[in-house]
Amino acid sequence: MFTSEHYHAALERDAAAFAEIMRAGDLGREVVACPGWTTQDLAEHLGGVHRWAAQVIVTGAPGEAPVGPSDRDEISTWFTDGAARLLDLLRTTDPGAPTWTFGPQPQLVSFWSRRQAHETAIHLWDARRAQGEASALDTALAADGVDEVISVIFPRQVRLGRIPPLTHGVRIVLSDGPKTSYVLAGDGTDLSAATESTVTGPAERVLLALWGRVDLEGLDVTGDPALVRATLKTGFTP
């Protein structure tokens, strides 16, 4: 079971690694998972999300994500300062305090500890791949990320009309992690819905597939692979 402290430690670690890429990497490299984006664009996005989340914690309401500077040295400092500000707020604010979130009730500050840890982890993976570096996700954090996508983000995407309810149910089975089985079906609210296929694999590979970063590599599929592939490409994450 992840605690706020676990999320904060992961966020601090991964934000520092991302900042190092901005200092030493090629910011013009294309980010394959985000068509049309360079690593510079990714840095502006992630830095803006950090600052946006910090604003939400302070104000209790959503606003606009700030736009980062275009200068390489300036954006590195801007990103680092924004991540530090977010971490400080998360660590000093009562995790049980109410605030706006896009998750289910109760809407609490603790939501942002989890969300920002996962946002940073997946984009660090993106940035490392863009630089041609090997990248791996922490297994426990990845398993929690699978839970977040299936239980929080996917139902929201359907609720907002961004994607239709799934017509092909898939059971997700993790070969590692504390919880091993999930149902990905319908609008995401029926945890006992029927499934026609099963995808089994390590939490990291499953999470990357749900985020559209990989196809079915490293995953075992029972059922029609074409239908599973089409389901996983639905767009569970914004």
Residue pairs with C-beta under 8 A, 6 or more apart in sequence:
1 178
2 114
2 140
2 141
2 144
4 90
4 95
4 110
4 113
7 90
7 113
7 114
7 116
7 117
8 87
8 90
8 91
8 113
8 117
10 117
10 120
10 121
10 138
10 141
11 83
11 86
11 87
11 90
11 113
11 116
11 117
11 120
12 83
12 87
14 117
14 120
14 121
14 124
15 50
15 79
15 80
15 83
15 87
15 120
17 124
17 128
18 43
18 46
18 79
18 120
18 123
18 124
18 127
19 76
19 79
19 80
19 83
21 39
21 124
21 127
21 128
21 131
22 39
22 43
22 72
22 75
22 76
22 79
23 76
25 39
25 127
25 131
26 39
26 131
27 38
27 39
27 40
27 43
27 72
28 38
28 39
28 40
29 38
29 39
29 130
29 131
29 132
30 37
30 38
30 130
31 37
31 38
31 39
31 41
31 42
31 126
31 127
31 129
31 130
32 129
32 130
33 126
33 129
33 211
33 212
33 213
34 41
34 42
34 45
34 126
37 45
38 130
39 127
39 130
39 131
40 70
40 72
40 75
42 123
42 126
42 127
42 130
43 68
43 75
43 76
43 79
43 127
44 67
44 68
44 75
45 123
46 79
46 119
46 120
46 123
47 66
47 68
47 75
47 78
47 79
47 82
47 83
48 65
48 66
48 67
48 68
49 65
49 116
49 119
50 79
50 82
50 83
50 85
50 86
50 116
50 120
51 65
51 66
51 82
51 85
51 86
52 62
52 63
52 64
52 65
52 66
53 86
53 112
53 115
53 116
54 82
54 85
54 86
54 89
55 63
56 62
56 63
56 99
56 100
56 101
56 112
57 89
57 90
57 93
57 99
57 109
57 112
58 89
60 98
60 99
60 100
61 100
62 100
68 75
68 78
68 79
69 75
69 78
83 120
86 116
90 109
90 112
90 113
90 116
93 109
94 109
95 108
95 109
95 110
95 113
96 108
96 109
96 110
97 108
97 109
98 106
98 107
98 108
98 109
99 107
99 108
99 109
99 111
99 112
100 107
101 107
101 108
101 111
101 112
101 115
102 156
103 111
103 115
103 152
103 156
104 152
114 144
114 148
115 148
117 141
118 141
118 144
118 145
118 148
121 137
121 138
121 141
121 142
121 145
122 137
122 145
122 207
122 211
122 213
124 135
125 135
125 137
125 208
125 213
126 213
128 134
128 135
129 135
136 204
137 145
137 203
137 204
137 207
137 208
139 176
139 177
139 202
139 203
139 204
140 177
140 178
140 203
142 177
142 202
142 203
142 204
142 206
142 207
143 174
143 176
143 177
143 178
143 179
143 203
143 207
144 177
145 203
145 207
146 172
146 174
146 177
146 182
146 203
146 206
146 207
146 210
147 179
147 182
149 207
149 210
149 211
149 236
149 237
150 172
150 182
150 183
150 184
150 188
150 210
150 236
151 182
151 188
153 236
153 237
153 238
154 184
154 188
154 236
155 187
155 188
155 189
157 163
157 235
157 236
157 237
157 238
158 164
158 165
158 187
158 188
159 187
162 235
162 238
163 234
163 235
163 236
165 186
165 187
166 184
166 185
166 186
166 187
166 231
166 234
168 196
168 197
168 227
168 228
168 230
168 231
169 183
169 184
169 185
169 186
169 193
169 194
169 195
169 196
169 197
170 183
170 184
170 185
170 195
170 196
170 197
170 198
170 199
170 223
170 228
170 231
170 232
171 181
171 182
171 183
171 184
171 195
171 197
171 198
171 199
172 181
172 182
172 183
172 184
172 198
172 199
172 206
173 180
173 181
173 182
173 198
173 199
173 200
173 201
174 180
174 181
174 182
174 200
174 201
174 202
174 203
174 206
175 200
175 201
175 202
175 203
176 202
176 203
177 203
183 190
183 191
183 192
183 193
183 195
184 195
184 231
185 193
185 194
185 195
186 193
196 223
196 224
196 227
197 221
197 222
197 223
197 224
197 227
197 228
197 231
198 221
198 222
198 223
199 206
199 209
199 216
199 219
199 220
199 221
199 228
199 232
200 219
200 220
200 221
200 222
201 218
201 219
201 220
202 218
205 214
205 217
205 218
205 219
206 219
208 214
209 215
209 216
209 219
209 232
210 232
210 236
210 237
211 236
211 237
212 232
212 233
212 235
212 236
212 237
215 229
216 225
216 228
216 229
216 232
221 228
